[in-house]
Amino acid sequence: MATVKQIQRRLQAAKKKFAGLNKEATATKGNIKKLESALKKAKAAEKAAKVKAKKPASKAKKPAARKRATAKQNAAKEKK
């Protein structure tokens, strides 16, 4: 059977290991959050680039065609 000192030593070592693992877990959680936000931004940028690439360049509008005068309008002009 182990002595009190041996048990205390093992307990301290276990607590120290546990504390180190907790720190590492916390740091890993922070890294995961940073990477997830970076991934979200990258996806949004990629989607925006696809939309921009698909969208054709806007063409200049042609001026509206002139309306031709109807027979009635031509007759009205001739009367004046």
PyMOL commands that place a pseudoatom at each C-alpha (Angstrom):
pseudoatom trace, name=CA, resn=MET, resi=1, chain=A, elem=C, hetatm=0, pos=[0.000, 0.000, 0.000]
pseudoatom trace, name=CA, resn=ALA, resi=2, chain=A, elem=C, hetatm=0, pos=[1.151, 3.539, -0.814]
pseudoatom trace, name=CA, resn=THR, resi=3, chain=A, elem=C, hetatm=0, pos=[2.162, 5.979, 1.877]
pseudoatom trace, name=CA, resn=VAL, resi=4, chain=A, elem=C, hetatm=0, pos=[0.464, 9.318, 2.497]
pseudoatom trace, name=CA, resn=LYS, resi=5, chain=A, elem=C, hetatm=0, pos=[3.392, 11.190, 0.934]
pseudoatom trace, name=CA, resn=GLN, resi=6, chain=A, elem=C, hetatm=0, pos=[3.238, 9.061, -2.220]
pseudoatom trace, name=CA, resn=ILE, resi=7, chain=A, elem=C, hetatm=0, pos=[-0.491, 9.620, -2.583]
pseudoatom trace, name=CA, resn=GLN, resi=8, chain=A, elem=C, hetatm=0, pos=[-0.068, 13.372, -2.069]
pseudoatom trace, name=CA, resn=ARG, resi=9, chain=A, elem=C, hetatm=0, pos=[2.673, 13.459, -4.703]
pseudoatom trace, name=CA, resn=ARG, resi=10, chain=A, elem=C, hetatm=0, pos=[0.526, 11.563, -7.212]
pseudoatom trace, name=CA, resn=LEU, resi=11, chain=A, elem=C, hetatm=0, pos=[-2.433, 13.849, -6.452]
pseudoatom trace, name=CA, resn=GLN, resi=12, chain=A, elem=C, hetatm=0, pos=[-0.311, 16.982, -7.028]
pseudoatom trace, name=CA, resn=ALA, resi=13, chain=A, elem=C, hetatm=0, pos=[1.028, 15.569, -10.309]
pseudoatom trace, name=CA, resn=ALA, resi=14, chain=A, elem=C, hetatm=0, pos=[-2.499, 14.708, -11.462]
pseudoatom trace, name=CA, resn=LYS, resi=15, chain=A, elem=C, hetatm=0, pos=[-3.785, 18.201, -10.563]
pseudoatom trace, name=CA, resn=LYS, resi=16, chain=A, elem=C, hetatm=0, pos=[-0.853, 19.821, -12.373]
pseudoatom trace, name=CA, resn=LYS, resi=17, chain=A, elem=C, hetatm=0, pos=[-1.477, 17.690, -15.476]
pseudoatom trace, name=CA, resn=PHE, resi=18, chain=A, elem=C, hetatm=0, pos=[-5.188, 18.494, -15.339]
pseudoatom trace, name=CA, resn=ALA, resi=19, chain=A, elem=C, hetatm=0, pos=[-4.522, 22.234, -15.053]
pseudoatom trace, name=CA, resn=GLY, resi=20, chain=A, elem=C, hetatm=0, pos=[-2.196, 22.077, -18.067]
pseudoatom trace, name=CA, resn=LEU, resi=21, chain=A, elem=C, hetatm=0, pos=[-4.803, 20.204, -20.096]
pseudoatom trace, name=CA, resn=ASN, resi=22, chain=A, elem=C, hetatm=0, pos=[-7.460, 22.763, -19.125]
pseudoatom trace, name=CA, resn=LYS, resi=23, chain=A, elem=C, hetatm=0, pos=[-5.239, 25.609, -20.354]
pseudoatom trace, name=CA, resn=GLU, resi=24, chain=A, elem=C, hetatm=0, pos=[-4.590, 23.767, -23.593]
pseudoatom trace, name=CA, resn=ALA, resi=25, chain=A, elem=C, hetatm=0, pos=[-8.308, 23.054, -24.068]
pseudoatom trace, name=CA, resn=THR, resi=26, chain=A, elem=C, hetatm=0, pos=[-9.175, 26.718, -23.509]
pseudoatom trace, name=CA, resn=ALA, resi=27, chain=A, elem=C, hetatm=0, pos=[-6.516, 27.828, -25.981]
pseudoatom trace, name=CA, resn=THR, resi=28, chain=A, elem=C, hetatm=0, pos=[-7.760, 25.296, -28.526]
pseudoatom trace, name=CA, resn=LYS, resi=29, chain=A, elem=C, hetatm=0, pos=[-11.336, 26.549, -28.143]
pseudoatom trace, name=CA, resn=GLY, resi=30, chain=A, elem=C, hetatm=0, pos=[-10.122, 30.098, -28.837]
pseudoatom trace, name=CA, resn=ASN, resi=31, chain=A, elem=C, hetatm=0, pos=[-8.235, 28.945, -31.927]
pseudoatom trace, name=CA, resn=ILE, resi=32, chain=A, elem=C, hetatm=0, pos=[-11.303, 27.090, -33.175]
pseudoatom trace, name=CA, resn=LYS, resi=33, chain=A, elem=C, hetatm=0, pos=[-13.456, 30.224, -32.829]
pseudoatom trace, name=CA, resn=LYS, resi=34, chain=A, elem=C, hetatm=0, pos=[-10.875, 32.315, -34.710]
pseudoatom trace, name=CA, resn=LEU, resi=35, chain=A, elem=C, hetatm=0, pos=[-10.637, 29.756, -37.506]
pseudoatom trace, name=CA, resn=GLU, resi=36, chain=A, elem=C, hetatm=0, pos=[-14.430, 29.462, -37.782]
pseudoatom trace, name=CA, resn=SER, resi=37, chain=A, elem=C, hetatm=0, pos=[-14.801, 33.230, -38.143]
pseudoatom trace, name=CA, resn=ALA, resi=38, chain=A, elem=C, hetatm=0, pos=[-12.013, 33.310, -40.741]
pseudoatom trace, name=CA, resn=LEU, resi=39, chain=A, elem=C, hetatm=0, pos=[-13.748, 30.499, -42.648]
pseudoatom trace, name=CA, resn=LYS, resi=40, chain=A, elem=C, hetatm=0, pos=[-17.047, 32.380, -42.554]
pseudoatom trace, name=CA, resn=LYS, resi=41, chain=A, elem=C, hetatm=0, pos=[-15.388, 35.521, -43.956]
pseudoatom trace, name=CA, resn=ALA, resi=42, chain=A, elem=C, hetatm=0, pos=[-13.580, 33.524, -46.657]
pseudoatom trace, name=CA, resn=LYS, resi=43, chain=A, elem=C, hetatm=0, pos=[-16.828, 31.843, -47.742]
pseudoatom trace, name=CA, resn=ALA, resi=44, chain=A, elem=C, hetatm=0, pos=[-18.589, 35.204, -47.947]
pseudoatom trace, name=CA, resn=ALA, resi=45, chain=A, elem=C, hetatm=0, pos=[-15.731, 36.669, -50.006]
pseudoatom trace, name=CA, resn=GLU, resi=46, chain=A, elem=C, hetatm=0, pos=[-15.732, 33.657, -52.322]
pseudoatom trace, name=CA, resn=LYS, resi=47, chain=A, elem=C, hetatm=0, pos=[-19.484, 33.898, -52.798]
pseudoatom trace, name=CA, resn=ALA, resi=48, chain=A, elem=C, hetatm=0, pos=[-19.221, 37.623, -53.552]
pseudoatom trace, name=CA, resn=ALA, resi=49, chain=A, elem=C, hetatm=0, pos=[-16.468, 36.951, -56.085]
pseudoatom trace, name=CA, resn=LYS, resi=50, chain=A, elem=C, hetatm=0, pos=[-18.613, 34.327, -57.835]
pseudoatom trace, name=CA, resn=VAL, resi=51, chain=A, elem=C, hetatm=0, pos=[-21.584, 36.698, -58.030]
pseudoatom trace, name=CA, resn=LYS, resi=52, chain=A, elem=C, hetatm=0, pos=[-19.349, 39.456, -59.365]
pseudoatom trace, name=CA, resn=ALA, resi=53, chain=A, elem=C, hetatm=0, pos=[-17.802, 37.128, -61.967]
pseudoatom trace, name=CA, resn=LYS, resi=54, chain=A, elem=C, hetatm=0, pos=[-21.187, 35.850, -63.152]
pseudoatom trace, name=CA, resn=LYS, resi=55, chain=A, elem=C, hetatm=0, pos=[-22.693, 39.305, -63.498]
pseudoatom trace, name=CA, resn=PRO, resi=56, chain=A, elem=C, hetatm=0, pos=[-22.158, 40.590, -67.063]
pseudoatom trace, name=CA, resn=ALA, resi=57, chain=A, elem=C, hetatm=0, pos=[-20.796, 44.057, -67.556]
pseudoatom trace, name=CA, resn=SER, resi=58, chain=A, elem=C, hetatm=0, pos=[-23.611, 46.552, -67.865]
pseudoatom trace, name=CA, resn=LYS, resi=59, chain=A, elem=C, hetatm=0, pos=[-24.173, 47.647, -71.432]
pseudoatom trace, name=CA, resn=ALA, resi=60, chain=A, elem=C, hetatm=0, pos=[-24.850, 51.266, -72.290]
pseudoatom trace, name=CA, resn=LYS, resi=61, chain=A, elem=C, hetatm=0, pos=[-28.496, 51.757, -73.092]
pseudoatom trace, name=CA, resn=LYS, resi=62, chain=A, elem=C, hetatm=0, pos=[-29.309, 52.641, -76.651]
pseudoatom trace, name=CA, resn=PRO, resi=63, chain=A, elem=C, hetatm=0, pos=[-31.327, 55.797, -77.141]
pseudoatom trace, name=CA, resn=ALA, resi=64, chain=A, elem=C, hetatm=0, pos=[-35.017, 55.152, -77.680]
pseudoatom trace, name=CA, resn=ALA, resi=65, chain=A, elem=C, hetatm=0, pos=[-36.033, 54.824, -81.311]
pseudoatom trace, name=CA, resn=ARG, resi=66, chain=A, elem=C, hetatm=0, pos=[-37.916, 57.798, -82.750]
pseudoatom trace, name=CA, resn=LYS, resi=67, chain=A, elem=C, hetatm=0, pos=[-41.586, 57.256, -83.214]
pseudoatom trace, name=CA, resn=ARG, resi=68, chain=A, elem=C, hetatm=0, pos=[-42.718, 57.651, -86.756]
pseudoatom trace, name=CA, resn=ALA, resi=69, chain=A, elem=C, hetatm=0, pos=[-45.562, 60.014, -87.368]
pseudoatom trace, name=CA, resn=THR, resi=70, chain=A, elem=C, hetatm=0, pos=[-48.868, 58.349, -88.159]
pseudoatom trace, name=CA, resn=ALA, resi=71, chain=A, elem=C, hetatm=0, pos=[-50.965, 59.300, -91.162]
pseudoatom trace, name=CA, resn=LYS, resi=72, chain=A, elem=C, hetatm=0, pos=[-53.254, 61.382, -88.952]
pseudoatom trace, name=CA, resn=GLN, resi=73, chain=A, elem=C, hetatm=0, pos=[-50.326, 63.344, -87.546]
pseudoatom trace, name=CA, resn=ASN, resi=74, chain=A, elem=C, hetatm=0, pos=[-48.890, 63.940, -91.020]
pseudoatom trace, name=CA, resn=ALA, resi=75, chain=A, elem=C, hetatm=0, pos=[-52.294, 65.218, -92.198]
pseudoatom trace, name=CA, resn=ALA, resi=76, chain=A, elem=C, hetatm=0, pos=[-52.511, 67.547, -89.198]
pseudoatom trace, name=CA, resn=LYS, resi=77, chain=A, elem=C, hetatm=0, pos=[-49.078, 68.972, -89.988]
pseudoatom trace, name=CA, resn=GLU, resi=78, chain=A, elem=C, hetatm=0, pos=[-50.003, 69.584, -93.596]
pseudoatom trace, name=CA, resn=LYS, resi=79, chain=A, elem=C, hetatm=0, pos=[-53.127, 71.525, -92.597]
pseudoatom trace, name=CA, resn=LYS, resi=80, chain=A, elem=C, hetatm=0, pos=[-51.114, 73.968, -90.507]
for i in range(1, 80): cmd.bond("trace and resi %d" % i, "trace and resi %d" % (i + 1))
show_as sticks, trace
zoom trace
